[in-house]
Amino acid sequence: VTTIGNAVLARSKELESVTISENIKEIGDEFCFAGFAIKEVICYAKTPPTLGKLAFKSNYESYPVQQPKEKIDVLYVPRGCSSAYSESDWNKYFIQIIEME
């Protein structure tokens, strides 16, 4: 599997952590759309997968919540890969990008 489809985890109100395997190359539109409880994403891909529109968007006008979050707390990536993620579309969805040991 190299692609995750659209809205696979959309509106997962209690999901706090998401893990993405190293083989993933593309993530579909609204993958975790409105996943308000998500605090961390762990991504093992050395090259940032291409993101569909609103892939990790948590606060959207048509689906309001009481305490919307602009960004997910942390993205964990493989050692030596934080710059690639910081310079990609991934950066707009996360407060911190941290390299794993």
C-alpha positions as CSV (number, residue, x, y, z in Angstrom):
1,V,0.0,0.0,0.0
2,T,1.4,3.4,-1.0
3,T,-1.7,5.6,-0.9
4,I,-4.2,6.4,1.8
5,G,-7.6,7.4,0.4
6,N,-9.8,10.4,1.0
7,A,-11.4,11.0,4.4
8,V,-10.2,7.7,5.9
9,L,-10.0,9.0,9.4
10,A,-12.3,12.1,9.0
11,R,-14.4,13.1,12.0
12,S,-12.6,10.7,14.3
13,K,-13.5,12.6,17.5
14,E,-11.6,10.4,19.9
15,L,-8.5,9.5,17.9
16,E,-5.4,11.0,19.6
17,S,-2.5,9.5,17.6
18,V,-2.0,8.5,13.9
19,T,0.9,6.4,12.6
20,I,1.8,6.4,8.9
21,S,4.1,3.7,7.5
22,E,7.3,4.3,5.6
23,N,5.7,3.0,2.3
24,I,3.1,5.7,2.0
25,K,3.7,8.1,-0.9
26,E,0.3,9.9,-1.0
27,I,-2.4,10.8,1.5
28,G,-5.9,11.7,0.2
29,D,-8.1,14.8,0.7
30,E,-9.5,15.3,4.2
31,F,-7.6,12.3,5.5
32,C,-8.0,13.4,9.2
33,F,-10.4,16.2,8.5
34,A,-12.1,17.4,11.7
35,G,-10.0,15.0,13.8
36,F,-10.2,17.3,16.8
37,A,-8.5,15.0,19.4
38,I,-5.4,14.2,17.4
39,K,-2.3,15.3,19.3
40,E,0.4,13.5,17.4
41,V,1.2,12.0,14.0
42,I,4.1,9.5,13.6
43,C,5.2,9.3,10.1
44,Y,7.9,6.8,9.1
45,A,8.2,7.9,5.5
46,K,11.7,9.5,4.8
47,T,10.2,11.6,2.0
48,P,7.1,13.5,2.9
49,P,4.0,11.9,1.3
50,T,2.1,14.2,-1.0
51,L,-0.9,15.6,0.9
52,G,-4.4,16.1,-0.5
53,K,-6.4,19.2,0.3
54,L,-7.3,19.7,4.0
55,A,-5.5,16.5,4.9
56,F,-5.1,17.3,8.6
57,K,-7.5,20.3,8.9
58,S,-9.1,20.2,12.3
59,N,-11.1,23.4,12.5
60,Y,-13.3,24.1,9.6
61,E,-16.1,26.7,9.3
62,S,-18.8,24.2,8.3
63,Y,-17.9,21.9,11.2
64,P,-17.3,24.1,14.2
65,V,-16.2,22.9,17.6
66,Q,-16.0,24.6,21.0
67,Q,-12.2,24.8,21.1
68,P,-10.8,24.5,17.6
69,K,-7.1,23.8,17.1
70,E,-5.3,25.4,14.3
71,K,-2.6,22.8,14.2
72,I,-1.8,19.3,15.6
73,D,0.7,19.4,18.5
74,V,3.5,17.3,17.0
75,L,4.7,15.4,13.9
76,Y,7.4,12.7,14.5
77,V,9.5,12.0,11.5
78,P,12.6,9.8,10.8
79,R,16.0,11.1,11.8
80,G,17.4,13.5,9.2
81,C,14.1,14.3,7.6
82,S,12.7,17.2,9.6
83,S,13.9,19.8,7.1
84,A,12.1,18.0,4.2
85,Y,8.8,18.0,6.2
86,S,9.3,21.6,7.4
87,E,9.7,22.8,3.8
88,S,6.6,20.9,2.6
89,D,2.8,21.2,3.0
90,W,3.1,19.2,6.2
91,N,4.4,22.2,8.0
92,K,1.1,24.1,7.9
93,Y,-0.6,21.4,10.0
94,F,1.8,20.9,12.9
95,I,3.1,23.0,15.8
96,Q,6.3,21.0,16.0
97,I,8.2,18.6,13.8
98,I,10.5,16.3,15.8
99,E,12.9,13.7,14.5
100,M,12.6,10.2,16.0
101,E,15.7,8.4,17.5
